[in-house]
Amino acid sequence: MSSSITGNNIFDFGLKVFLLICPIVYVGGLPAKDVQLQCFIIGVMILFGLSLLAEQKREYVNVRLGLFFLWVIVNIICYKFHPVVIAGATQVFLGLLLFYLILIYVQPTDAMISWLLLLIPLNVIVVAMQLVGHDFINKSFANVCGLMQSPSHLGTIMVLLAPLAIAKKWWFVFPALFCLFAARSVTPMFGMAGAIAFYYWHKGRNKWLISGLAITIAGAGFLLNTFSFVKLKFLGRLEIWEQALQVAFTKPLQGMGIGTFPQISKSFHSIHDGWWEMPQNVYIGVVFALGVTGLILLLSYIFDFYKRVRPHFSNPKVLPFAASLVGLLIIMLGQSCMEYTRIFVPAIAIVAFTEINLL
């Protein structure tokens, strides 16, 4: 028994626990975002320590990610090592470290994916309790959010996991759709429509049926909300995007610094009730933080990734991950979901698992 315990087994187990716990960890009375950020930092450091016991499974070098890493360092230097910028950059560095640890030391198995998919039934249980008025997780939150602390993030995590669930059993998508519709967040419904349509399109299913299914899921975002609510959200985003870009283009090459948006955006005006501490668009957020240069470097990796993944869409080991990422890319147009480790961590894992299947 003891001979089967290896450094790689220990690292794999640590990663499984990390992927399951980090998105949902919560301590009553403390901001969930801060708790999950600390869990992310500590978890990555523990995984780095465990990696010293494991054997390297493969090598991986990506020049585009290397250039992005260097540009983040330049951003820190440009803003004279400002504490806010250093804190934001640290999250980026740890995210890249997690990405490389998974790539170098892990072989994604069905068991590992199953641990990640446990987030679906766990959220289903809590969502069901919230719908009947029993919320032991967050009694002060008015909307259904499961274990994700936000309706939009509940929807987003379901979009990430649904294609992986479908790949195991087609009907596994229904619990994910249950959580998605209960959350009633519009942007993830478009992401889910795109992810499922992409998956079944490349599986060779009936194109009309796929189109109808995608339209139904996307349309649910409007049916489950009032038109005035959706309009307010959309117009509010347009105002935030416009003002964020106006400020960002005062320093178009270097941006305003990672992590500075919440402070600078206090001067923004929006028809939305209250102040938005996020740009609600990942791409605009990158321009704001790292300038056009940062966005170009990020998009260069995304396009190169797409070129390498595209020939493998028919591969059953690659297609579910690709569909998840299609859904995420759509959501990133209308949310700043990657600012939160509860989405950031599983997204990094899915990108890394996809890269492994390409090597």
Sequence and secondary structure as in RCSB ss.txt:
>XXXX:A:sequence
MSSSITGNNIFDFGLKVFLLICPIVYVGGLPAKDVQLQCFIIGVMILFGLSLLAEQKREYVNVRLGLFFLWVIVN
IICYKFHPVVIAGATQVFLGLLLFYLILIYVQPTDAMISWLLLLIPLNVIVVAMQLVGHDFINKSFANVCGLMQS
PSHLGTIMVLLAPLAIAKKWWFVFPALFCLFAARSVTPMFGMAGAIAFYYWHKGRNKWLISGLAITIAGAGFLLN
TFSFVKLKFLGRLEIWEQALQVAFTKPLQGMGIGTFPQISKSFHSIHDGWWEMPQNVYIGVVFALGVTGLILLLS
YIFDFYKRVRPHFSNPKVLPFAASLVGLLIIMLGQSCMEYTRIFVPAIAIVAFTEINLL
>XXXX:A:secstr
 GGG  HHHHHHHHHHHHHHHTTT   TTS HHHHHHHHHHHHHHHHHHHHTTS        HHHHHHHHHHHHH
HHHTTT HHHHHHHHHHHHHHHHHHHHHHH    HHHHHHHHTHHHHHHHHHHHHHTT  SS TT  S  TTTTS
HHHHHHHHHHHHHHHHHH GGGHHHHHHHHHHHT HHHHHHHHHHHHHHHHHTT  HHHHHHHHHHHHHHHHHTS
 HHHHHHHHHHHHHHHHHHHHHHTTSTTT S TT HHHHGGG   SSSS  SS S HHHHHHHHHHHHHHHHHHH
HHHHHHHHHGGGTT TTTHHHHHHHHHHHHHTTT  GGGSHHHHHHHHHHHHHHHHHH 
